[in-house]
Amino acid sequence: MATGISRTEKARYLRGNLEKLITGMGRPLVIAHRGTPLGSFPDNTLRSIIGSLKSGADIAETDVVRSVDGEYFLFHNTYEEKNFNQKFDICEKTSQEISSLRYVWSGGNNATGVEQLGTLLETLPDAWLNIDRSWFYWPELFDYLGEYGAERRVLLKSSVEDYLLDALAEHPIPFMWYPIVRTMDEFEKAAARKHINMVGAELLAVNEEDDFAHPDNVAKIRERYPLVQINALNLENGSRLFLDYNDDVSVLEDPEKGWGVIANYGPSAIQTDWPHLLRDYLRERFGSES
């Protein structure tokens, strides 16, 4: 990409690359939640992300934490006890302390440790990534990502709080971003904000009365933005993300009852913990991608 272009031109260029990714598939993109934590691969690790991409994911989602001395790592804080059999806040540790941690259930003496975000960006320089739960570190994280030129293939997301929109609007790099929203009002608040490279939305529907339980509202957003994400996840805490159309139903009963219904809403991306099964279902339904 040519140097010296305006921020607006760069935003248009980045969004155009995402649009090419979406249209080139001819089906909804598969986003792998925290990679693919199968076998001895813990979630939010380089190996789980590599595994997810080899399992057919188009984009790998991951979470980020920051050490007290300013280093970024792949991890979802609040899951320390589950992964290390200890109670502590990983964000209160130094980078050296975090690097010494080992996941208790993976690999025995060769157990995986917590890896730095930079290692992921360097090891997979062309992989599309969705960084979730990073907004605590904005805008400093933007500078870090910019050092790697990651804006061309990293998607950021967050709620629509004003201070987060300010951080996005004021940074010189127009990172691709999309809001996590449950209402049309939240969506329109984000869409109305100038100087943000908004590329779509992650839509939540907890109950049948929610705005995005109605396909017409999903279609309205899809007409305006390339990336419309619906989640098929079943989170550990039992949160309902998109009614009862989810991975559990799709895997244990019938994919038509879960992924099929979600696909009928017309999203351009579905987030899952089962990328290989979802990919196969979508290929069968929509045909092989170009």
RAPE-V375872 format. One record per residue. N is the residue number from 1. RES is the residue in one letter. NEAR is the number of other ideal C-beta (glycine too) atoms within 10 Angstrom. Layout:
# RAPE-V375872
((N RES NEAR) (N RES NEAR))
This chain:
# RAPE-V375872
((1 M 10) (2 A 7) (3 T 4) (4 G 5) (5 I 12) (6 S 9) (7 R 13) (8 T 11) (9 E 13) (10 K 18) (11 A 21) (12 R 13) (13 Y 14) (14 L 22) (15 R 19) (16 G 11) (17 N 13) (18 L 24) (19 E 15) (20 K 11) (21 L 18) (22 I 19) (23 T 11) (24 G 11) (25 M 19) (26 G 13) (27 R 19) (28 P 24) (29 L 24) (30 V 27) (31 I 27) (32 A 30) (33 H 28) (34 R 23) (35 G 28) (36 T 26) (37 P 21) (38 L 15) (39 G 11) (40 S 16) (41 F 20) (42 P 26) (43 D 25) (44 N 27) (45 T 24) (46 L 18) (47 R 19) (48 S 26) (49 I 28) (50 I 18) (51 G 21) (52 S 31) (53 L 19) (54 K 11) (55 S 19) (56 G 17) (57 A 26) (58 D 22) (59 I 24) (60 A 27) (61 E 25) (62 T 27) (63 D 18) (64 V 24) (65 V 24) (66 R 22) (67 S 20) (68 V 12) (69 D 11) (70 G 11) (71 E 17) (72 Y 22) (73 F 26) (74 L 24) (75 F 27) (76 H 18) (77 N 16) (78 T 12) (79 Y 16) (80 E 19) (81 E 11) (82 K 14) (83 N 21) (84 F 16) (85 N 10) (86 Q 10) (87 K 7) (88 F 12) (89 D 10) (90 I 22) (91 C 17) (92 E 10) (93 K 20) (94 T 13) (95 S 17) (96 Q 10) (97 E 15) (98 I 22) (99 S 15) (100 S 11) (101 L 20) (102 R 17) (103 Y 20) (104 V 13) (105 W 13) (106 S 19) (107 G 14) (108 G 8) (109 N 5) (110 N 8) (111 A 14) (112 T 18) (113 G 15) (114 V 24) (115 E 20) (116 Q 19) (117 L 24) (118 G 16) (119 T 12) (120 L 27) (121 L 20) (122 E 10) (123 T 12) (124 L 16) (125 P 11) (126 D 6) (127 A 18) (128 W 19) (129 L 20) (130 N 23) (131 I 24) (132 D 20) (133 R 18) (134 S 22) (135 W 18) (136 F 13) (137 Y 17) (138 W 18) (139 P 16) (140 E 13) (141 L 21) (142 F 20) (143 D 12) (144 Y 20) (145 L 23) (146 G 14) (147 E 9) (148 Y 15) (149 G 13) (150 A 21) (151 E 20) (152 R 15) (153 R 19) (154 V 21) (155 L 24) (156 L 24) (157 K 24) (158 S 22) (159 S 13) (160 V 19) (161 E 12) (162 D 9) (163 Y 8) (164 L 20) (165 L 22) (166 D 15) (167 A 21) (168 L 23) (169 A 13) (170 E 11) (171 H 20) (172 P 10) (173 I 18) (174 P 23) (175 F 24) (176 M 24) (177 W 21) (178 Y 27) (179 P 23) (180 I 17) (181 V 23) (182 R 17) (183 T 15) (184 M 16) (185 D 10) (186 E 17) (187 F 25) (188 E 13) (189 K 16) (190 A 21) (191 A 17) (192 A 10) (193 R 16) (194 K 6) (195 H 14) (196 I 24) (197 N 23) (198 M 22) (199 V 22) (200 G 26) (201 A 27) (202 E 24) (203 L 28) (204 L 21) (205 A 22) (206 V 14) (207 N 8) (208 E 8) (209 E 8) (210 D 18) (211 D 19) (212 F 26) (213 A 17) (214 H 15) (215 P 12) (216 D 8) (217 N 18) (218 V 22) (219 A 12) (220 K 15) (221 I 22) (222 R 19) (223 E 9) (224 R 12) (225 Y 19) (226 P 19) (227 L 28) (228 V 27) (229 Q 24) (230 I 28) (231 N 26) (232 A 28) (233 L 21) (234 N 20) (235 L 12) (236 E 8) (237 N 6) (238 G 6) (239 S 11) (240 R 15) (241 L 19) (242 F 25) (243 L 18) (244 D 10) (245 Y 22) (246 N 23) (247 D 22) (248 D 14) (249 V 19) (250 S 24) (251 V 18) (252 L 9) (253 E 10) (254 D 11) (255 P 23) (256 E 14) (257 K 14) (258 G 27) (259 W 27) (260 G 16) (261 V 19) (262 I 24) (263 A 22) (264 N 12) (265 Y 22) (266 G 15) (267 P 25) (268 S 22) (269 A 24) (270 I 28) (271 Q 27) (272 T 29) (273 D 23) (274 W 23) (275 P 26) (276 H 18) (277 L 18) (278 L 29) (279 R 20) (280 D 14) (281 Y 22) (282 L 23) (283 R 16) (284 E 10) (285 R 14) (286 F 13) (287 G 10) (288 S 9) (289 E 13) (290 S 7))
